[in-house]
Amino acid sequence: MKLWQKIFLSSLALLVLATGGLSLLFLNNTQTQLWQREKQRAALQQQSLMNAIKTNVVNQRLQSGQISLSETETRQALQAALSSQETDSYMLAFQMFDAGGASLLDDPTGLCAAADLISSDRQDTSLTYTRIFNQGDRMLLALNAPLPLEQVDFRIVSVFDVTDLGAQLQRQALTALSFGMVVSLAAAVVLLVLVKVQLRRLEQLSRASRRIAKGNYAERVQISGADELADLGEDMNRMAQAVQQHVGQLEQVAQDQKTFIANMAHEMKTPLTSILGFADLLYLQKDVPEKKRREYAGIILDETKRMRSLSGKLMELLNVGSQNLIFAPEELSGVIDEVATAMQPVLNSSRLALQYGCEPGLWVDMDRELFKSLLYNFIDNGRKASPEGSLIQLLAHRKGQNIEILIRDHGQGIPKKELEKIRQPFYMVDKSRSRKAGGAGLGLALCEEICRIHKGSFVIDSRLGEGTLITLTFPPASSGGVEKGGNA
């Protein structure tokens, strides 16, 4: 069963129960009032009969000149009084009974006996008893009231025809039932329309979710209002936006991996081809001049070194995020001193000078060896781009709430259109110069990953013919770490 059907049927059931309950309550209250009014009418007519009987008995006593009548005389006076009373269409019959339950007058209609109001449990002289019963197609109302006369207790039973009232009550019940059915039917139609209209937006959400599930991640739900369904629509839009972003990221990752593998295959293929070709020359040619042999061997050696550099950088890039890194607060000046000392021979061989310095008291949470590798890569990139006799600078200072490291070279610079691509693995601005210098095109990709792990970032500012400035930014170590590092 669908949701709209459940809501419709449950709401309709509650509405029918409420309408029926209210109708029954109203009908019962109305019928009770009508019966009370009818009983009062019957009691008034019976009281008139009783007053007439009392008057006849009093007249009989006055005519006899007695202070009170005997029981026999009272009975005779009652019989005479009853004989003079007549019934009508409303009061159908009446009869007098003494304390023992014996009737004083015959009832040819038999209605008073049928009322069954003279019994041992109805002999309290102070109470009036009533009973409603049916006889044939008529509805009758019987009243049993006390009538004390001449110090003798009697009871009078009167039977009234209330068939019209019964018919009226039946018509009211039928009217109430019909009204309830009509109201329920009309309410069902209105309720069905309201449920369908309200849940139409839910159907929109369902259709939109199915389209999103089929891959249409740009699908959005347009639902107005400020209720729960509108909130659900907004949540679905946010979910679709997040899914679209994540899918886009996954597609980009897949594309990057595809490009990475293609570039890696290309970069590995080039040195392997050279090594294989020159190795074949040395193997097939029996008499290779010494000069050529040394040339071929040098090429094989250079290509082998480049493959070693490529494989080393590749492994470092792939493993940098999965290593069990140990971060500890380290004083940056000591790290820069170690890097400068280690790079000095390489820079001297390229006839380059290194100027370095660090503001005292700078501490960074780092994996020391990985952080040194970051600085090595940036300095080595500057070395490859710098002409002989130029200067490379490595400086660190505090800027605002962060620590800033500047690495500047005065080389040939990077074209502006290349700046957005140089962070991609295997991308090299000048492939011939980079390969000749032993580059693999993985340095900046590795640097970006190391910065990310250290919660830092770097910015490249480069101009052709003027050089390149690398600005690295890292958060300072926590106070607890600085104290720990300082005590060490």
Secondary structure as the mmCIF struct_conf table of DSSP 4:
data_model
#
loop_
_struct_conf.conf_type_id
_struct_conf.id
_struct_conf.beg_label_comp_id
_struct_conf.beg_label_asym_id
_struct_conf.beg_label_seq_id
_struct_conf.end_label_comp_id
_struct_conf.end_label_asym_id
_struct_conf.end_label_seq_id
HELX_RH_AL_P HELX_RH_AL_P1 LEU A 3 SER A 64
TURN_TY1_P TURN_TY1_P1 GLY A 65 GLY A 65
BEND BEND1 ILE A 67 SER A 68
HELX_RH_AL_P HELX_RH_AL_P2 GLU A 71 SER A 84
BEND BEND2 SER A 89 TYR A 90
STRN STRN1 MET A 91 ASP A 98
TURN_TY1_P TURN_TY1_P2 ALA A 99 GLY A 100
BEND BEND3 GLY A 101 GLY A 101
STRN STRN2 SER A 103 SER A 103
BEND BEND4 LEU A 104 LEU A 105
TURN_TY1_P TURN_TY1_P3 PRO A 108 THR A 109
HELX_RH_AL_P HELX_RH_AL_P3 LEU A 111 ALA A 115
TURN_TY1_P TURN_TY1_P4 ASP A 116 ASP A 116
BEND BEND5 SER A 119 SER A 119
HELX_RH_3T_P HELX_RH_3T_P1 SER A 120 ARG A 122
TURN_TY1_P TURN_TY1_P5 THR A 125 SER A 126
STRN STRN3 TYR A 129 GLN A 135
TURN_TY1_P TURN_TY1_P6 GLY A 136 ASP A 137
STRN STRN4 ARG A 138 LEU A 149
TURN_TY1_P TURN_TY1_P7 GLU A 150 GLN A 151
STRN STRN5 VAL A 152 ASP A 161
HELX_RH_AL_P HELX_RH_AL_P4 THR A 163 ALA A 213
TURN_TY1_P TURN_TY1_P8 LYS A 214 GLY A 215
TURN_TY1_P TURN_TY1_P9 TYR A 217 ALA A 218
BEND BEND6 GLY A 225 ASP A 227
HELX_RH_AL_P HELX_RH_AL_P5 GLU A 228 LEU A 284
BEND BEND7 LYS A 286 ASP A 287
HELX_RH_AL_P HELX_RH_AL_P6 GLU A 290 ASN A 319
TURN_TY1_P TURN_TY1_P10 VAL A 320 SER A 322
BEND BEND8 GLN A 323 GLN A 323
STRN STRN6 ALA A 328 GLU A 331
HELX_RH_AL_P HELX_RH_AL_P7 LEU A 332 SER A 349
TURN_TY1_P TURN_TY1_P11 SER A 350 ARG A 351
STRN STRN7 ALA A 353 CYS A 358
TURN_TY1_P TURN_TY1_P12 PRO A 360 GLY A 361
STRN STRN8 TRP A 363 MET A 366
HELX_RH_AL_P HELX_RH_AL_P8 ARG A 368 ALA A 385
BEND BEND9 SER A 386 SER A 386
HELX_LH_PP_P HELX_LH_PP_P1 PRO A 387 PRO A 387
TURN_TY1_P TURN_TY1_P13 GLU A 388 GLY A 389
STRN STRN9 LEU A 391 LYS A 399
TURN_TY1_P TURN_TY1_P14 GLY A 400 GLN A 401
STRN STRN10 ASN A 402 ASP A 409
BEND BEND10 GLY A 411 GLN A 412
HELX_RH_3T_P HELX_RH_3T_P2 LYS A 416 GLU A 418
TURN_TY1_P TURN_TY1_P15 LEU A 419 ARG A 423
BEND BEND11 GLN A 424 GLN A 424
TURN_TY1_P TURN_TY1_P16 PRO A 425 PHE A 426
BEND BEND12 VAL A 429 ASP A 430
HELX_RH_AL_P HELX_RH_AL_P9 LYS A 431 LYS A 436
TURN_TY1_P TURN_TY1_P17 ALA A 437 GLY A 438
BEND BEND13 GLY A 441 GLY A 441
HELX_RH_AL_P HELX_RH_AL_P10 GLY A 443 ILE A 453
TURN_TY1_P TURN_TY1_P18 HIS A 454 LYS A 455
STRN STRN11 SER A 457 ARG A 463
TURN_TY1_P TURN_TY1_P19 LEU A 464 GLU A 466
STRN STRN12 GLY A 467 PHE A 474
HELX_LH_PP_P HELX_LH_PP_P2 PRO A 475 SER A 478
HELX_RH_AL_P HELX_RH_AL_P11 SER A 479 ASN A 487
#
